[in-house]
Every structure is written in C-alpha cells, then in structure tokens.
C-alpha cells in the first residue's frame, strides 16, 4: 500500500479568500461552483453531485446531503 499523504498545513489567508470570492462572482457558472465550495466548505465531489431536491426550498438556507454521497457515509 502506498503511504497516505499527510495533512495540509497551509490555509488561505483572508486576503486570498477575499480575492477568490471577488473573482468567482464574476466568473459565470464555474465561479458559482467555486463560491458554493468556499461558502459551504464541502468537498468538490459533494458539490458536483448536488441535487435541487437536497436544498431546503422554503428558506433556501440549508442543504442536506444524503449519506450515499458523503465521504463519511453520514447524512450531512
């Protein structure tokens, strides 16, 4: 078995994140994808598999991923 990669030590600074959010707002569909990633903290694959039915349609402030698509196999 290959060795597992270690944890990452680097995180984006506030300035870097602000710049990414600014550019993403102007970047069309791909920018929207980046915004959702940044604002939810979800994994790329989870956002890519997002279904409209998982979004709270009343307030549109909650997304519930079923356990079938999450890495830890738990509803989130």
C-alpha positions in Angstrom: 0.0 0.0 0.0 1.3 3.5 -0.8 1.8 5.8 2.1 -1.1 8.1 2.9 -0.5 11.8 2.3 -0.1 13.9 5.4 -2.5 16.7 6.4 -2.1 20.1 4.9 -0.6 22.9 6.9 -1.4 25.8 4.6 -4.8 27.5 4.5 -5.9 30.6 2.5 -5.3 33.9 4.2 -8.3 36.3 4.5 -6.9 38.4 1.7 -6.5 35.3 -0.6 -10.0 34.1 0.1 -11.5 37.6 -0.5 -9.8 37.7 -3.9 -11.1 34.3 -4.8 -14.6 35.3 -3.9 -14.4 38.5 -5.8 -13.1 36.8 -9.0 -15.6 33.9 -8.6 -18.6 36.3 -8.5 -17.5 37.5 -12.0 -16.7 34.1 -13.5 -20.1 32.7 -14.5 -21.1 29.1 -13.9 -17.7 27.9 -12.8 -17.5 30.9 -10.4 -20.8 29.9 -8.9 -19.3 26.5 -8.3 -16.3 28.0 -6.6 -18.5 30.2 -4.4 -20.5 27.3 -3.2 -17.3 25.4 -2.4 -15.9 28.3 -0.4 -19.1 29.3 1.4 -20.1 25.7 2.4 -16.7 24.1 3.0 -18.0 21.0 1.3 -15.9 18.7 -0.9 -15.7 19.2 -4.6 -17.4 15.9 -5.4 -20.3 16.6 -3.0 -21.0 20.0 -4.6 -20.7 18.4 -8.1 -23.3 15.8 -7.1 -25.7 18.4 -5.6 -29.4 17.9 -6.5 -32.0 20.5 -6.3 -34.1 18.3 -4.1 -31.4 18.4 -1.4 -31.8 22.2 -1.0 -34.4 23.5 1.5 -36.9 25.0 -0.9 -38.7 27.2 1.7 -35.8 29.2 3.1 -33.0 28.0 0.7 -30.6 28.2 3.6 -30.0 24.5 4.2 -28.6 21.7 2.1 -28.8 18.1 3.3 -26.5 15.6 1.6 -27.7 12.0 1.9 -25.2 9.5 3.3 -24.9 7.9 -0.1 -22.7 10.8 -1.4 -20.7 11.8 1.7 -17.2 10.5 2.3 -18.1 9.5 5.9 -21.4 7.9 4.8 -23.4 10.1 7.2 -26.2 12.5 6.2 -24.9 16.0 6.4 
